Amino acid sequence: MLKVLFFARIREELDCASLDVEFSNETTDPQSLVQFLSEHKGDQWAQVLGQDNLICAINQTVVEEACSLVDGDEVAFFPPVTGG
Amino acid sequence: MSARITVSIQQDDFDVAQLQQQLLAGDSREGAIATFTGYVRSSNESRSVETMELEHYPGMTEKSIQEIIEQAVGRWPVMAATVVHRVGKLCPSDQIVWVGVSSRHREAAFSACEFIMDYLKSKAPFWKKELDECGAASWVDARESDDARAQRWKNP
């Protein structure tokens, strides 16, 4: 199982803070996970997760290059940060 | 040399004098403390701000700030560093963030404090949502100038 989290504007636009997704050959990396969610959750999700400034963190570390997921990972999607 | 690192993410306000005292911790080798305090502005990009809500990613926030401080410690002879960042509902003039760094000399304290703040702004997972006097909400957009400030530390 993958624990998928959404924050800030992305969380509001999806009306979803977190969900569990079965780890499978359709969810082996962040890109395929986004594609899986876009196909299964409808147009709104496809549009929101298709934003090009979306940031992805795996197990609480931001990933900037292609990398694979393993079962049990925590995967978060969020917009650029605005703290401080 | 290991540095004393403290990170706190909290809803409550903080006392700058008390934080500075704790940073020093009675160590007489320290010759300098540099601090930064950030406040909530009453307007942002011509919008008035009545209240602000700060969201974060619990766990990753603490971890990312810890990593930023460790980078600073690896780069300058820092003796102690503290970051306090508030989350939840805030109002204009409220204190929002405090960074304090102690070192033997001012140069390291100034540089490490600025480095930590610049990286915190572009890396730590916080998001600001502003509400105006009518209650209309808008998420604050990230600024390219903040990324540029963090980038310049890559080419010292």
gemmi code that builds the backbone of each chain (N, CA, C; Angstrom):
import gemmi

chains = {
    "A": [
        ("MET", (0.837, -1.204, 0.000), (0.000, 0.000, 0.000), (0.873, 1.255, 0.000)),
        ("LEU", (0.456, 2.256, -0.755), (1.130, 3.555, -0.736), (0.242, 4.537, 0.012)),
        ("LYS", (0.861, 5.353, 0.864), (0.105, 6.405, 1.540), (0.341, 7.686, 0.742)),
        ("VAL", (-0.730, 8.228, 0.172), (-0.592, 9.400, -0.696), (-1.193, 10.612, 0.015)),
        ("LEU", (-0.415, 11.689, 0.086), (-0.834, 12.897, 0.805), (-0.868, 14.101, -0.126)),
        ("PHE", (-1.818, 15.008, 0.138), (-1.907, 16.249, -0.636), (-1.950, 17.421, 0.330)),
        ("PHE", (-1.300, 18.521, -0.053), (-1.263, 19.683, 0.842), (-1.696, 20.972, 0.146)),
        ("ALA", (-2.153, 21.907, 0.963), (-2.439, 23.288, 0.571), (-3.448, 23.347, -0.586)),
        ("ARG", (-3.126, 24.143, -1.612), (-4.083, 24.358, -2.714), (-4.444, 23.042, -3.397)),
        ("ILE", (-3.468, 22.144, -3.513), (-3.727, 20.851, -4.157), (-4.755, 20.047, -3.337)),
        ("ARG", (-4.581, 20.042, -2.003), (-5.514, 19.341, -1.119), (-6.932, 19.902, -1.277)),
        ("GLU", (-7.040, 21.246, -1.336), (-8.358, 21.876, -1.476), (-8.988, 21.566, -2.832)),
        ("GLU", (-8.181, 21.638, -3.883), (-8.731, 21.419, -5.228), (-9.184, 19.973, -5.431)),
        ("LEU", (-8.537, 19.036, -4.723), (-8.929, 17.626, -4.823), (-9.963, 17.250, -3.771)),
        ("ASP", (-10.126, 18.145, -2.773), (-10.958, 17.843, -1.609), (-10.531, 16.514, -0.984)),
        ("CYS", (-9.217, 16.362, -0.849), (-8.667, 15.109, -0.324), (-7.313, 15.387, 0.319)),
        ("ALA", (-7.155, 15.017, 1.586), (-5.871, 15.218, 2.279), (-4.981, 13.987, 2.159)),
        ("SER", (-5.596, 12.807, 2.153), (-4.780, 11.594, 2.026), (-5.625, 10.419, 1.554)),
        ("LEU", (-4.992, 9.486, 0.911), (-5.668, 8.238, 0.558), (-4.635, 7.127, 0.418)),
        ("ASP", (-5.101, 5.896, 0.587), (-4.235, 4.739, 0.409), (-4.438, 4.199, -0.998)),
        ("VAL", (-3.346, 3.892, -1.662), (-3.405, 3.341, -3.013), (-2.644, 2.025, -3.017)),
        ("GLU", (-3.267, 1.014, -3.582), (-2.615, -0.302, -3.679), (-1.336, -0.187, -4.496)),
        ("PHE", (-0.236, -0.722, -3.950), (1.013, -0.727, -4.716), (0.928, -1.820, -5.777)),
        ("SER", (1.120, -1.444, -7.046), (1.009, -2.421, -8.134), (1.929, -2.011, -9.270)),
        ("ASN", (1.871, -2.770, -10.356), (2.715, -2.399, -11.503), (2.200, -1.152, -12.217)),
        ("GLU", (1.053, -0.631, -11.740), (0.552, 0.642, -12.284), (1.006, 1.835, -11.452)),
        ("THR", (1.652, 1.560, -10.315), (2.046, 2.656, -9.408), (3.496, 2.470, -8.958)),
        ("THR", (4.374, 2.307, -9.906), (5.762, 1.998, -9.568), (6.652, 3.230, -9.439)),
        ("ASP", (6.145, 4.378, -9.870), (6.886, 5.630, -9.688), (5.869, 6.775, -9.602)),
        ("PRO", (6.312, 7.971, -9.196), (5.356, 9.072, -9.015), (4.559, 9.393, -10.281)),
        ("GLN", (5.221, 9.329, -11.434), (4.524, 9.645, -12.686), (3.389, 8.662, -12.954)),
        ("SER", (3.659, 7.367, -12.763), (2.605, 6.386, -13.026), (1.515, 6.456, -11.955)),
        ("LEU", (1.900, 6.844, -10.734), (0.893, 7.023, -9.674), (-0.067, 8.165, -10.045)),
        ("VAL", (0.498, 9.274, -10.550), (-0.336, 10.406, -10.987), (-1.255, 9.969, -12.127)),
        ("GLN", (-0.709, 9.201, -13.047), (-1.516, 8.729, -14.169), (-2.639, 7.803, -13.697)),
        ("PHE", (-2.299, 6.924, -12.758), (-3.293, 5.998, -12.193), (-4.431, 6.770, -11.526)),
        ("LEU", (-4.070, 7.776, -10.701), (-5.086, 8.560, -9.994), (-5.920, 9.370, -10.991)),
        ("SER", (-5.265, 9.936, -12.009), (-5.968, 10.740, -13.014), (-6.996, 9.888, -13.762)),
        ("GLU", (-6.646, 8.660, -14.038), (-7.554, 7.777, -14.779), (-8.704, 7.274, -13.910)),
        ("HIS", (-8.427, 7.046, -12.624), (-9.440, 6.431, -11.765), (-10.301, 7.434, -10.999)),
        ("LYS", (-9.812, 8.665, -10.826), (-10.551, 9.613, -9.985), (-11.259, 10.702, -10.790)),
        ("GLY", (-11.038, 10.744, -12.098), (-11.802, 11.673, -12.921), (-11.049, 12.913, -13.372)),
        ("ASP", (-11.788, 13.751, -14.157), (-11.175, 14.903, -14.833), (-10.555, 15.913, -13.883)),
        ("GLN", (-11.257, 16.194, -12.760), (-10.752, 17.188, -11.807), (-9.360, 16.778, -11.314)),
        ("TRP", (-9.215, 15.511, -10.986), (-7.920, 15.010, -10.501), (-6.858, 15.090, -11.599)),
        ("ALA", (-7.256, 14.732, -12.817), (-6.309, 14.771, -13.933), (-5.797, 16.196, -14.128)),
        ("GLN", (-6.713, 17.154, -13.999), (-6.354, 18.559, -14.198), (-5.440, 19.062, -13.076)),
        ("VAL", (-5.835, 18.779, -11.831), (-5.059, 19.264, -10.679), (-3.671, 18.625, -10.637)),
        ("LEU", (-3.619, 17.316, -10.840), (-2.334, 16.624, -10.769), (-1.493, 16.822, -12.034)),
        ("GLY", (-2.110, 17.441, -13.051), (-1.378, 17.719, -14.283), (-0.638, 19.045, -14.245)),
        ("GLN", (-0.812, 19.830, -13.163), (-0.130, 21.124, -13.057), (1.375, 20.923, -13.098)),
        ("ASP", (2.049, 21.791, -13.861), (3.472, 21.512, -14.055), (4.370, 21.958, -12.896)),
        ("ASN", (3.830, 22.714, -11.941), (4.699, 23.109, -10.814), (4.468, 22.250, -9.568)),
        ("LEU", (3.817, 21.098, -9.761), (3.550, 20.183, -8.655), (4.874, 19.601, -8.120)),
        ("ILE", (5.023, 19.631, -6.797), (6.234, 19.062, -6.187), (5.875, 17.708, -5.571)),
        ("CYS", (6.775, 16.748, -5.698), (6.550, 15.412, -5.142), (7.619, 15.101, -4.100)),
        ("ALA", (7.180, 14.584, -2.957), (8.130, 14.124, -1.937), (7.852, 12.652, -1.663)),
        ("ILE", (8.916, 11.873, -1.614), (8.792, 10.460, -1.249), (9.408, 10.285, 0.126)),
        ("ASN", (8.636, 9.733, 1.046), (9.086, 9.554, 2.435), (9.696, 10.843, 2.991)),
        ("GLN", (9.005, 11.948, 2.707), (9.320, 13.265, 3.271), (10.610, 13.873, 2.733)),
        ("THR", (11.033, 13.429, 1.550), (12.157, 14.070, 0.867), (11.731, 14.408, -0.559)),
        ("VAL", (11.928, 15.659, -0.966), (11.531, 16.078, -2.311), (12.366, 15.345, -3.352)),
        ("VAL", (11.688, 14.849, -4.385), (12.402, 14.172, -5.473), (12.299, 15.029, -6.735)),
        ("GLU", (13.422, 15.262, -7.375), (13.428, 16.111, -8.559), (13.674, 15.323, -9.834)),
        ("GLU", (14.179, 14.119, -9.694), (14.408, 13.290, -10.872), (13.570, 12.024, -10.774)),
        ("ALA", (13.494, 11.311, -11.869), (12.711, 10.085, -11.897), (13.231, 9.102, -10.850)),
        ("CYS", (12.331, 8.514, -10.101), (12.749, 7.491, -9.141), (11.560, 6.568, -8.889)),
        ("SER", (11.847, 5.370, -8.414), (10.776, 4.388, -8.267), (10.242, 4.347, -6.847)),
        ("LEU", (9.029, 3.824, -6.729), (8.375, 3.675, -5.421), (8.489, 2.226, -4.965)),
        ("VAL", (8.459, 2.027, -3.650), (8.352, 0.667, -3.125), (7.129, 0.615, -2.201)),
        ("ASP", (6.626, -0.599, -2.025), (5.434, -0.794, -1.201), (5.665, -0.186, 0.186)),
        ("GLY", (4.687, 0.578, 0.678), (4.807, 1.184, 2.005), (5.269, 2.629, 1.976)),
        ("ASP", (5.651, 3.126, 0.791), (6.131, 4.508, 0.700), (5.032, 5.520, 1.021)),
        ("GLU", (5.486, 6.663, 1.550), (4.601, 7.814, 1.736), (4.926, 8.783, 0.604)),
        ("VAL", (3.936, 9.100, -0.205), (4.150, 9.968, -1.363), (3.286, 11.212, -1.209)),
        ("ALA", (3.915, 12.380, -1.263), (3.147, 13.616, -1.079), (3.253, 14.492, -2.318)),
        ("PHE", (2.153, 15.167, -2.637), (2.130, 16.128, -3.741), (1.693, 17.473, -3.188)),
        ("PHE", (2.431, 18.520, -3.559), (2.077, 19.849, -3.052), (2.582, 20.952, -3.971)),
        ("PRO", (2.041, 22.176, -3.819), (2.508, 23.290, -4.640), (3.824, 23.844, -4.088)),
        ("PRO", (4.500, 24.751, -4.827), (5.719, 25.373, -4.302), (5.478, 25.968, -2.917)),
        ("VAL", (6.480, 25.887, -2.061), (6.310, 26.260, -0.647), (6.399, 27.778, -0.461)),
        ("THR", (5.724, 28.258, 0.585), (5.638, 29.714, 0.811), (5.750, 30.062, 2.295)),
        ("GLY", (6.665, 29.378, 3.010), (6.799, 29.678, 4.437), (7.709, 30.851, 4.713)),
        ("GLY", (8.057, 31.019, 5.974), (9.005, 32.045, 6.393), (8.381, 33.407, 6.616)),
    ],
    "B": [
        ("MET", (33.213, 19.510, 15.654), (32.424, 20.152, 16.714), (30.931, 19.973, 16.419)),
        ("SER", (30.206, 19.470, 17.383), (28.778, 19.322, 17.138), (28.044, 20.561, 17.636)),
        ("ALA", (27.068, 20.966, 16.859), (26.302, 22.161, 17.211), (25.011, 21.753, 17.909)),
        ("ARG", (24.524, 22.605, 18.778), (23.213, 22.358, 19.399), (22.137, 22.869, 18.439)),
        ("ILE", (21.297, 21.964, 17.982), (20.262, 22.324, 17.004), (18.881, 22.165, 17.635)),
        ("THR", (18.062, 23.183, 17.499), (16.691, 23.126, 18.019), (15.724, 23.568, 16.927)),
        ("VAL", (14.691, 22.765, 16.693), (13.654, 23.108, 15.710), (12.297, 22.982, 16.388)),
        ("SER", (11.491, 24.004, 16.281), (10.152, 23.924, 16.869), (9.106, 24.462, 15.898)),
        ("ILE", (8.096, 23.642, 15.615), (6.953, 24.067, 14.814), (5.793, 24.153, 15.790)),
        ("GLN", (5.198, 25.323, 15.916), (4.220, 25.505, 16.994), (3.157, 26.520, 16.617)),
        ("GLN", (1.995, 26.389, 17.268), (0.923, 27.373, 17.070), (1.167, 28.605, 17.935)),
        ("ASP", (1.752, 28.389, 19.105), (1.910, 29.472, 20.073), (2.938, 30.505, 19.643)),
        ("ASP", (2.752, 31.716, 20.149), (3.718, 32.784, 19.943), (5.018, 32.428, 20.689)),
        ("PHE", (6.097, 33.179, 20.396), (7.361, 32.903, 21.059), (7.960, 34.189, 21.605)),
        ("ASP", (8.842, 34.011, 22.591), (9.506, 35.128, 23.260), (10.953, 35.186, 22.767)),
        ("VAL", (11.254, 36.217, 21.976), (12.560, 36.324, 21.339), (13.698, 36.369, 22.367)),
        ("ALA", (13.488, 37.118, 23.449), (14.533, 37.247, 24.482), (14.845, 35.889, 25.113)),
        ("GLN", (13.790, 35.138, 25.362), (13.954, 33.813, 25.971), (14.676, 32.854, 25.011)),
        ("LEU", (14.298, 32.914, 23.718), (14.941, 32.044, 22.725), (16.430, 32.368, 22.606)),
        ("GLN", (16.747, 33.663, 22.648), (18.147, 34.070, 22.526), (18.949, 33.614, 23.739)),
        ("GLN", (18.339, 33.705, 24.908), (18.981, 33.245, 26.136), (19.271, 31.747, 26.064)),
        ("GLN", (18.271, 30.988, 25.560), (18.430, 29.531, 25.448), (19.501, 29.179, 24.421)),
        ("LEU", (19.610, 30.006, 23.381), (20.597, 29.761, 22.333), (22.011, 29.874, 22.896)),
        ("LEU", (22.207, 30.841, 23.748), (23.518, 31.084, 24.343), (23.891, 29.987, 25.347)),
        ("ALA", (22.935, 29.561, 26.129), (23.102, 28.458, 27.081), (24.348, 28.594, 27.952)),
        ("GLY", (24.742, 29.816, 28.258), (25.841, 30.045, 29.188), (27.220, 29.682, 28.673)),
        ("ASP", (27.326, 29.497, 27.346), (28.623, 29.117, 26.788), (29.448, 30.374, 26.525)),
        ("SER", (30.525, 30.551, 27.267), (31.293, 31.800, 27.174), (32.235, 31.843, 25.970)),
        ("ARG", (32.306, 30.756, 25.195), (33.158, 30.780, 24.001), (32.474, 31.519, 22.855)),
        ("GLU", (31.151, 31.674, 22.952), (30.415, 32.302, 21.862), (30.600, 33.810, 21.899)),
        ("GLY", (30.947, 34.378, 20.744), (31.158, 35.818, 20.687), (30.103, 36.542, 19.885)),
        ("ALA", (29.198, 35.785, 19.237), (28.227, 36.440, 18.364), (26.944, 35.629, 18.256)),
        ("ILE", (25.836, 36.347, 18.252), (24.549, 35.729, 17.909), (23.911, 36.594, 16.834)),
        ("ALA", (23.478, 35.981, 15.722), (22.699, 36.701, 14.709), (21.307, 36.095, 14.709)),
        ("THR", (20.287, 36.952, 14.674), (18.916, 36.432, 14.681), (18.098, 37.110, 13.595)),
        ("PHE", (17.054, 36.427, 13.182), (16.090, 36.989, 12.236), (14.701, 36.715, 12.778)),
        ("THR", (13.839, 37.725, 12.778), (12.435, 37.530, 13.153), (11.565, 37.951, 11.981)),
        ("GLY", (10.677, 37.071, 11.541), (9.743, 37.400, 10.459), (8.364, 37.667, 11.043)),
        ("TYR", (7.658, 38.647, 10.440), (6.313, 39.033, 10.901), (5.311, 38.916, 9.756)),
        ("VAL", (4.048, 38.781, 10.117), (2.968, 38.779, 9.121), (2.717, 40.225, 8.681)),
        ("ARG", (2.758, 40.463, 7.361), (2.468, 41.807, 6.841), (0.966, 42.034, 6.715)),
        ("SER", (0.560, 43.323, 6.757), (-0.874, 43.638, 6.656), (-1.330, 43.714, 5.209)),
        ("SER", (-0.384, 43.693, 4.265), (-0.785, 43.624, 2.864), (0.281, 42.863, 2.097)),
        ("ASN", (-0.154, 42.219, 1.037), (0.762, 41.432, 0.222), (0.343, 41.572, -1.228)),
        ("GLU", (1.242, 42.095, -2.064), (0.949, 42.295, -3.476), (-0.390, 43.005, -3.663)),
        ("SER", (-0.541, 44.106, -2.951), (-1.697, 45.015, -3.011), (-2.994, 44.436, -2.429)),
        ("ARG", (-2.975, 43.217, -1.939), (-4.163, 42.688, -1.247), (-4.021, 42.960, 0.245)),
        ("SER", (-5.125, 43.338, 0.892), (-5.057, 43.504, 2.343), (-5.182, 42.127, 2.994)),
        ("VAL", (-4.489, 41.966, 4.107), (-4.504, 40.676, 4.797), (-5.128, 40.864, 6.172)),
        ("GLU", (-6.260, 40.194, 6.370), (-6.952, 40.276, 7.666), (-6.406, 39.185, 8.595)),
        ("THR", (-6.357, 37.972, 8.072), (-5.744, 36.859, 8.813), (-5.000, 35.956, 7.823)),
        ("MET", (-4.170, 35.121, 8.389), (-3.409, 34.190, 7.566), (-3.479, 32.811, 8.201)),
        ("GLU", (-3.549, 31.795, 7.357), (-3.489, 30.425, 7.869), (-2.256, 29.759, 7.292)),
        ("LEU", (-1.470, 29.185, 8.182), (-0.240, 28.532, 7.756), (-0.364, 27.027, 7.905)),
        ("GLU", (-0.266, 26.352, 6.782), (-0.326, 24.889, 6.778), (1.096, 24.342, 6.614)),
        ("HIS", (1.344, 23.147, 7.137), (2.645, 22.525, 6.897), (2.490, 21.015, 6.791)),
        ("TYR", (3.606, 20.353, 6.532), (3.626, 18.892, 6.351), (4.320, 18.320, 7.586)),
        ("PRO", (3.548, 17.976, 8.620), (4.156, 17.524, 9.872), (5.127, 16.371, 9.622)),
        ("GLY", (6.265, 16.441, 10.231), (7.281, 15.400, 10.013), (8.305, 15.881, 9.003)),
        ("MET", (7.835, 16.145, 7.787), (8.780, 16.619, 6.764), (9.277, 18.018, 7.093)),
        ("THR", (8.431, 18.846, 7.679), (8.839, 20.212, 8.017), (10.042, 20.183, 8.957)),
        ("GLU", (9.920, 19.448, 10.055), (10.994, 19.361, 11.042), (12.260, 18.774, 10.406)),
        ("LYS", (12.043, 17.711, 9.617), (13.175, 17.028, 8.982), (13.903, 17.959, 8.012)),
        ("SER", (13.154, 18.698, 7.199), (13.803, 19.556, 6.202), (14.543, 20.714, 6.867)),
        ("ILE", (13.985, 21.269, 7.945), (14.674, 22.375, 8.629), (15.937, 21.857, 9.320)),
        ("GLN", (15.832, 20.675, 9.920), (17.008, 20.048, 10.537), (18.130, 19.893, 9.502)),
        ("GLU", (17.760, 19.434, 8.302), (18.757, 19.238, 7.238), (19.379, 20.567, 6.796)),
        ("ILE", (18.544, 21.606, 6.724), (19.045, 22.936, 6.330), (20.050, 23.434, 7.371)),
        ("ILE", (19.724, 23.257, 8.644), (20.646, 23.702, 9.703), (21.944, 22.891, 9.647)),
        ("GLU", (21.818, 21.593, 9.409), (23.033, 20.757, 9.322), (23.931, 21.197, 8.175)),
        ("GLN", (23.319, 21.610, 7.067), (24.124, 22.148, 5.953), (24.871, 23.402, 6.391)),
        ("ALA", (24.177, 24.262, 7.137), (24.812, 25.503, 7.616), (25.962, 25.177, 8.573)),
        ("VAL", (25.738, 24.191, 9.426), (26.761, 23.796, 10.401), (27.995, 23.230, 9.685)),
        ("GLY", (27.753, 22.557, 8.548), (28.851, 22.005, 7.777), (29.657, 23.081, 7.054)),
        ("ARG", (29.048, 24.236, 6.933), (29.653, 25.291, 6.124), (30.317, 26.394, 6.949)),
        ("TRP", (29.740, 26.669, 8.110), (30.288, 27.713, 8.987), (30.479, 27.138, 10.393)),
        ("PRO", (31.396, 27.699, 11.182), (31.616, 27.188, 12.545), (30.506, 27.635, 13.512)),
        ("VAL", (29.343, 27.034, 13.329), (28.165, 27.366, 14.136), (28.222, 26.603, 15.456)),
        ("MET", (27.909, 27.250, 16.557), (27.895, 26.551, 17.844), (26.496, 26.112, 18.242)),
        ("ALA", (25.498, 26.939, 17.928), (24.116, 26.555, 18.206), (23.207, 27.251, 17.206)),
        ("ALA", (22.116, 26.586, 16.844), (21.155, 27.183, 15.916), (19.749, 26.770, 16.309)),
        ("THR", (18.836, 27.725, 16.268), (17.434, 27.461, 16.600), (16.536, 28.021, 15.504)),
        ("VAL", (15.533, 27.233, 15.110), (14.478, 27.738, 14.226), (13.139, 27.480, 14.905)),
        ("VAL", (12.342, 28.528, 15.019), (10.964, 28.396, 15.506), (10.060, 28.918, 14.399)),
        ("HIS", (9.080, 28.140, 13.997), (8.152, 28.581, 12.957), (6.734, 28.310, 13.431)),
        ("ARG", (5.892, 29.324, 13.331), (4.501, 29.128, 13.768), (3.641, 28.605, 12.620)),
        ("VAL", (2.588, 27.883, 12.979), (1.586, 27.405, 12.018), (0.207, 27.727, 12.585)),
        ("GLY", (-0.823, 27.544, 11.749), (-2.180, 27.838, 12.191), (-2.582, 29.245, 11.823)),
        ("LYS", (-3.490, 29.825, 12.613), (-4.052, 31.132, 12.275), (-3.192, 32.259, 12.847)),
        ("LEU", (-2.822, 33.213, 11.982), (-1.996, 34.343, 12.397), (-2.607, 35.646, 11.882)),
        ("CYS", (-2.264, 36.754, 12.525), (-2.775, 38.070, 12.136), (-1.610, 38.999, 11.807)),
        ("PRO", (-1.873, 40.093, 11.045), (-0.814, 41.045, 10.744), (-0.085, 41.487, 12.017)),
        ("SER", (1.203, 41.651, 11.909), (2.124, 42.020, 13.004), (2.500, 40.853, 13.909)),
        ("ASP", (1.843, 39.716, 13.755), (2.247, 38.541, 14.548), (3.644, 38.083, 14.127)),
        ("GLN", (4.379, 37.597, 15.097), (5.661, 36.952, 14.782), (5.359, 35.615, 14.118)),
        ("ILE", (6.121, 35.299, 13.071), (5.850, 34.053, 12.360), (7.044, 33.103, 12.393)),
        ("VAL", (8.255, 33.658, 12.306), (9.429, 32.775, 12.268), (10.596, 33.444, 12.997)),
        ("TRP", (11.422, 32.622, 13.635), (12.632, 33.120, 14.293), (13.785, 32.179, 13.993)),
        ("VAL", (14.876, 32.757, 13.556), (16.105, 31.991, 13.335), (17.190, 32.625, 14.182)),
        ("GLY", (17.894, 31.838, 14.966), (19.001, 32.344, 15.779), (20.211, 31.441, 15.610)),
        ("VAL", (21.373, 32.058, 15.419), (22.610, 31.292, 15.245), (23.698, 31.896, 16.121)),
        ("SER", (24.392, 31.057, 16.857), (25.520, 31.560, 17.640), (26.822, 30.975, 17.115)),
        ("SER", (27.867, 31.792, 17.220), (29.180, 31.383, 16.757), (30.230, 32.188, 17.531)),
        ("ARG", (31.500, 31.896, 17.299), (32.534, 32.689, 17.960), (32.589, 34.103, 17.397)),
        ("HIS", (32.370, 34.206, 16.064), (32.532, 35.504, 15.403), (31.314, 35.840, 14.549)),
        ("ARG", (31.167, 37.132, 14.264), (29.937, 37.585, 13.616), (29.752, 37.072, 12.197)),
        ("GLU", (30.840, 36.900, 11.462), (30.699, 36.542, 10.045), (29.930, 35.227, 9.877)),
        ("ALA", (30.333, 34.217, 10.651), (29.663, 32.917, 10.560), (28.215, 33.021, 11.029)),
        ("ALA", (27.990, 33.797, 12.080), (26.628, 33.920, 12.623), (25.703, 34.589, 11.600)),
        ("PHE", (26.180, 35.715, 11.008), (25.374, 36.406, 9.992), (25.083, 35.491, 8.809)),
        ("SER", (26.130, 34.878, 8.266), (25.985, 34.074, 7.045), (25.080, 32.866, 7.279)),
        ("ALA", (25.320, 32.150, 8.380), (24.525, 30.944, 8.639), (23.058, 31.305, 8.866)),
        ("CYS", (22.805, 32.411, 9.542), (21.423, 32.835, 9.807), (20.704, 33.142, 8.488)),
        ("GLU", (21.386, 33.858, 7.609), (20.776, 34.220, 6.323), (20.581, 32.982, 5.442)),
        ("PHE", (21.576, 32.105, 5.448), (21.489, 30.855, 4.685), (20.281, 30.026, 5.136)),
        ("ILE", (20.144, 29.860, 6.448), (19.033, 29.057, 6.985), (17.690, 29.665, 6.578)),
        ("MET", (17.579, 30.978, 6.690), (16.311, 31.639, 6.345), (16.017, 31.522, 4.848)),
        ("ASP", (17.029, 31.726, 4.015), (16.825, 31.633, 2.559), (16.406, 30.221, 2.153)),
        ("TYR", (17.044, 29.222, 2.735), (16.703, 27.847, 2.388), (15.349, 27.454, 2.958)),
        ("LEU", (15.059, 27.911, 4.159), (13.750, 27.617, 4.756), (12.631, 28.116, 3.836)),
        ("LYS", (12.809, 29.330, 3.305), (11.766, 29.914, 2.446), (11.568, 29.137, 1.150)),
        ("SER", (12.620, 28.512, 0.642), (12.448, 27.833, -0.646), (12.321, 26.314, -0.522)),
        ("LYS", (12.593, 25.748, 0.686), (12.574, 24.277, 0.817), (11.594, 23.730, 1.861)),
        ("ALA", (11.384, 24.432, 2.955), (10.571, 23.843, 4.034), (9.086, 23.868, 3.643)),
        ("PRO", (8.380, 22.739, 3.863), (7.001, 22.624, 3.382), (5.965, 23.351, 4.250)),
        ("PHE", (5.928, 24.671, 4.047), (4.879, 25.522, 4.648), (4.118, 26.173, 3.505)),
        ("TRP", (2.831, 26.433, 3.737), (2.027, 27.144, 2.732), (1.161, 28.171, 3.446)),
        ("LYS", (1.193, 29.407, 2.903), (0.411, 30.495, 3.483), (-0.861, 30.711, 2.690)),
        ("LYS", (-1.955, 30.862, 3.428), (-3.224, 31.218, 2.797), (-3.690, 32.508, 3.457)),
        ("GLU", (-3.944, 33.519, 2.653), (-4.351, 34.806, 3.202), (-5.846, 35.004, 3.052)),
        ("LEU", (-6.451, 35.616, 4.074), (-7.870, 35.959, 4.002), (-7.996, 37.474, 4.127)),
        ("ASP", (-8.778, 38.102, 3.210), (-8.950, 39.554, 3.283), (-10.120, 39.900, 4.199)),
        ("GLU", (-10.461, 41.193, 4.272), (-11.503, 41.617, 5.239), (-12.876, 41.051, 4.908)),
        ("CYS", (-13.087, 40.631, 3.645), (-14.376, 40.026, 3.261), (-14.365, 38.512, 3.477)),
        ("GLY", (-13.242, 37.989, 3.904), (-13.147, 36.549, 4.130), (-12.721, 35.777, 2.897)),
        ("ALA", (-12.410, 36.508, 1.813), (-11.970, 35.832, 0.590), (-10.551, 35.288, 0.793)),
        ("ALA", (-10.382, 34.010, 0.447), (-9.094, 33.348, 0.700), (-8.279, 33.231, -0.570)),
        ("SER", (-6.975, 33.401, -0.437), (-6.107, 33.115, -1.576), (-4.782, 32.547, -1.082)),
        ("TRP", (-4.349, 31.487, -1.738), (-3.048, 30.886, -1.421), (-1.959, 31.804, -1.946)),
        ("VAL", (-0.948, 32.006, -1.150), (0.178, 32.850, -1.552), (1.013, 32.092, -2.589)),
        ("ASP", (1.370, 32.789, -3.668), (2.208, 32.164, -4.694), (3.675, 32.220, -4.294)),
        ("ALA", (4.396, 31.176, -4.645), (5.844, 31.171, -4.394), (6.489, 32.238, -5.271)),
        ("ARG", (7.571, 32.834, -4.764), (8.252, 33.890, -5.515), (9.563, 33.392, -6.085)),
        ("GLU", (9.798, 33.772, -7.314), (11.077, 33.393, -7.941), (12.246, 34.049, -7.217)),
        ("SER", (12.001, 35.245, -6.652), (13.092, 35.952, -5.967), (13.569, 35.174, -4.742)),
        ("ASP", (12.642, 34.418, -4.101), (13.052, 33.604, -2.950), (13.942, 32.449, -3.384)),
        ("ASP", (13.589, 31.830, -4.514), (14.421, 30.754, -5.047), (15.794, 31.288, -5.434)),
        ("ALA", (15.798, 32.482, -6.016), (17.064, 33.077, -6.453), (17.972, 33.350, -5.255)),
        ("ARG", (17.384, 33.783, -4.140), (18.187, 34.051, -2.932), (18.828, 32.758, -2.417)),
        ("ALA", (18.063, 31.655, -2.470), (18.625, 30.370, -2.022), (19.696, 29.887, -2.996)),
        ("GLN", (19.442, 30.100, -4.293), (20.380, 29.631, -5.333), (21.762, 30.257, -5.193)),
        ("ARG", (21.794, 31.541, -4.764), (23.099, 32.221, -4.790), (24.064, 31.607, -3.793)),
        ("TRP", (23.579, 30.828, -2.795), (24.480, 30.156, -1.848), (25.205, 28.985, -2.494)),
        ("LYS", (24.744, 28.588, -3.667), (25.409, 27.464, -4.356), (26.705, 27.916, -5.015)),
        ("ASN", (26.858, 29.222, -5.231), (28.076, 29.749, -5.856), (28.718, 30.801, -4.950)),
        ("PRO", (29.299, 30.364, -3.867), (29.830, 31.343, -2.898), (31.038, 32.106, -3.451)),
    ],
}
model = gemmi.Model(1)
for chain_id, residues in chains.items():
    chain = gemmi.Chain(chain_id)
    for i, (resn, *xyz) in enumerate(residues, 1):
        res = gemmi.Residue()
        res.name, res.seqid = resn, gemmi.SeqId(i, " ")
        for name, pos in zip(("N", "CA", "C"), xyz):
            atom = gemmi.Atom()
            atom.name, atom.element = name, gemmi.Element(name[0])
            atom.pos, atom.b_iso = gemmi.Position(*pos), 0.0
            res.add_atom(atom)
        chain.add_residue(res)
    model.add_chain(chain)
structure = gemmi.Structure()
structure.add_model(model)
structure.setup_entities()
